[in-house]
Amino acid sequence: MDYSEAANRISRKFASGGETPDVKKIEGKLKRLVDEFNVQPSEAERSVTSELAKEYNLPVPGAGSSAGTAGKGGGTEEKKIAEGVPGDWVTIEGKIVALSNPPSPSIAQNGIIADESGALRFVVWAKANAPKMAEGSWYRIESAVVDEFKGIPNLKIHSGTTIKEIEDDRSLIPTPVPIKDLHTGIGGIRAKFVQEWDASHERMLQSGLLGDETGTIKFVIWKEPGREKLVPGAVYSIFYAQVDEFNGRLSLNLNGATILQEEGEIAVSGGDASVTGAIVHIAPGSGIIKRCPVEGCNRALSRQNYCPVHEIQQGFAYDLRIKGWLDDGEKTHNVLLQREVVEVLTGITLVQAQEIAENNPLGMDEVFLRMRDAVLGRYITCHGREIDNRVLVNKCDVVTFNSSDHTALLNRAGGAPS
Amino acid sequence: MSANPASMPPRREGQFEREPARRVFAAELRECRYQFKDGEDEKSPTFVLLPSGERSNRIFIVGTLTEKTRQGEQNMFYRGRVVDPTGTFFIMAGSYQPEAMQQLAKIEPPQFVAVIGKASIYQKDPASAPLVSVRIESINVVDKETRDLWVLDTAKHTLDRVDAYAKEPTPDILKAKEQYPTIDPSLFRKIAWDALAQIKM
């Protein structure tokens, strides 16, 4: 039996990784395995390849690119992108839908590859010596590895991977999924920008809440050349966004995503949390507050007009809020009432509160005390969105005495013991 | 293969849970004789076991402040009496609760008040009867409607506890049966009815 063909094949796999294994030595090893140990030739080839890979500290090149086992595949399978599970060796065909700046010199290219089944992040190692792929083109990628990076499946293209450009132009129309069905990885949605939040980091361009009929999700855009802010209230189709998980909650990273502004309107699920109880505590920081005037910041300033990010600010804006605990006797809910809700509940408008704060010796404390006296111990029902165990209240009703509840309870108390 | 992260239950580590404020009538709170600590930690919450079989750390009461007195010189504190349709709560605020003390100092009885506080059992000396008193965290003047709402709310929770007591015993219900062998919680059903009946239709 002639082993030189197989030996050359193995040697070629490592040549692309910059190594030059001794062909004669490989041939000898193959011969020994097959002749002396009755190992199947394909298995012998695999075993020698992985032994060399270990020696050179390289990922094991898949057998998919070798002429002898092509098609059948020694562990690599032709798959749809959505089927790729961490740990798999795969051969896929997909379109490069996004490229981003490599975060490290050991990475040649990274981005997102998609087919009609889904999308995956990919990374091309510099050591892989792979041809540069272009955004918008289709490629057949043989013998790549799916693994996991920061909890998200990631396609690794290493020195054993072969990349072939696919010439024919295939169309790829991604379909958005409902927000409640998103899971970690890469996802697409059609959603409305419902709320803009304070950027909590200097590198953050924008963050906020996107919503569709099924729910809402937090998003973030990091500062990067060419990235633009979304317009609050607008509807977008967003494809190939990275879905991360933190503390059990999902969020969308829109850097690298394809974002198309759309016509139309979405009836966003308004947050269906509703809690009734008594206000048992009004937390410090309630009442009238000053907010940082820096565009996009809006943080609450300290008494000395100090913003945690922008330091001392003179031209602040006033706002009202109540942070407190609403207790139903079984559970206590952290509630945050926004200005409109505070105005209705306390009967003190922002203008009136500002007047009190500016003309009273106690200043802003006086507003806090008056609001506390107006709401502490009262029964109210709060409607809003529950996030991280806190209800962001956008509507609030004062509970009134209902005589039919009274009658029902009298009957229950007077009834025979159950 | 690896589990789908989306299918895993959300993890919430070290999240603080505030103790809920239980609703209890004065007639039931008065009967408490057993208090315990949940955990060995110095900061572990202390609970008073209600005879109807529920632990309570914090309570929420609404009633009429009928009386308040200032006591002590060096360690000044306020005592007060808050009356509900079933009896009297004994409330107090000391210098360790400066805000609550100031709130209480400001209120001139009689007034409807809402009180958030923690109940504990005191005994002057081994011979005297134990007294349940409420150390207040907050007190605020409210209107009569809030008082009426509280009576409904408290009646509902009392009936819920009495019904649960008769059904599946929880560890706290078992403990209540052991600690209060002479108290029949169906008594509190009658008390709830009496309280409700005092609200004018």
HADDOCK unambig.tbl for C-alpha pairs under 7 A between the chains (distance, minus, plus):
assign (segid A and resid 86 and name CA) (segid B and resid 2 and name CA) 6.76 0.50 0.50
assign (segid A and resid 183 and name CA) (segid B and resid 6 and name CA) 5.25 0.50 0.50
assign (segid A and resid 184 and name CA) (segid B and resid 5 and name CA) 6.84 0.50 0.50
assign (segid A and resid 184 and name CA) (segid B and resid 6 and name CA) 6.50 0.50 0.50
assign (segid A and resid 247 and name CA) (segid B and resid 10 and name CA) 6.81 0.50 0.50
assign (segid A and resid 247 and name CA) (segid B and resid 11 and name CA) 5.85 0.50 0.50
assign (segid A and resid 247 and name CA) (segid B and resid 12 and name CA) 6.35 0.50 0.50
assign (segid A and resid 248 and name CA) (segid B and resid 10 and name CA) 3.97 0.50 0.50
assign (segid A and resid 248 and name CA) (segid B and resid 11 and name CA) 5.25 0.50 0.50
assign (segid A and resid 280 and name CA) (segid B and resid 116 and name CA) 6.36 0.50 0.50
assign (segid A and resid 327 and name CA) (segid B and resid 20 and name CA) 6.27 0.50 0.50
assign (segid A and resid 327 and name CA) (segid B and resid 21 and name CA) 6.55 0.50 0.50
assign (segid A and resid 329 and name CA) (segid B and resid 20 and name CA) 5.68 0.50 0.50
assign (segid A and resid 329 and name CA) (segid B and resid 21 and name CA) 5.29 0.50 0.50
assign (segid A and resid 329 and name CA) (segid B and resid 22 and name CA) 4.79 0.50 0.50
assign (segid A and resid 329 and name CA) (segid B and resid 23 and name CA) 6.07 0.50 0.50
assign (segid A and resid 330 and name CA) (segid B and resid 20 and name CA) 5.69 0.50 0.50
assign (segid A and resid 331 and name CA) (segid B and resid 20 and name CA) 5.04 0.50 0.50
assign (segid A and resid 332 and name CA) (segid B and resid 18 and name CA) 6.23 0.50 0.50
assign (segid A and resid 332 and name CA) (segid B and resid 20 and name CA) 5.19 0.50 0.50
assign (segid A and resid 373 and name CA) (segid B and resid 140 and name CA) 6.29 0.50 0.50
assign (segid A and resid 376 and name CA) (segid B and resid 140 and name CA) 6.47 0.50 0.50
assign (segid A and resid 377 and name CA) (segid B and resid 114 and name CA) 5.16 0.50 0.50
assign (segid A and resid 377 and name CA) (segid B and resid 140 and name CA) 6.77 0.50 0.50
assign (segid A and resid 378 and name CA) (segid B and resid 146 and name CA) 6.32 0.50 0.50
assign (segid A and resid 379 and name CA) (segid B and resid 146 and name CA) 6.91 0.50 0.50
assign (segid A and resid 401 and name CA) (segid B and resid 145 and name CA) 6.55 0.50 0.50
assign (segid A and resid 401 and name CA) (segid B and resid 149 and name CA) 6.04 0.50 0.50
assign (segid A and resid 406 and name CA) (segid B and resid 152 and name CA) 6.51 0.50 0.50
assign (segid A and resid 409 and name CA) (segid B and resid 156 and name CA) 6.84 0.50 0.50
assign (segid A and resid 410 and name CA) (segid B and resid 193 and name CA) 5.87 0.50 0.50
assign (segid A and resid 410 and name CA) (segid B and resid 196 and name CA) 6.35 0.50 0.50
assign (segid A and resid 413 and name CA) (segid B and resid 159 and name CA) 6.91 0.50 0.50
assign (segid A and resid 413 and name CA) (segid B and resid 189 and name CA) 5.56 0.50 0.50
assign (segid A and resid 413 and name CA) (segid B and resid 190 and name CA) 6.79 0.50 0.50
assign (segid A and resid 413 and name CA) (segid B and resid 192 and name CA) 6.50 0.50 0.50
assign (segid A and resid 413 and name CA) (segid B and resid 193 and name CA) 5.20 0.50 0.50
assign (segid A and resid 414 and name CA) (segid B and resid 193 and name CA) 6.28 0.50 0.50
assign (segid A and resid 418 and name CA) (segid B and resid 163 and name CA) 6.50 0.50 0.50
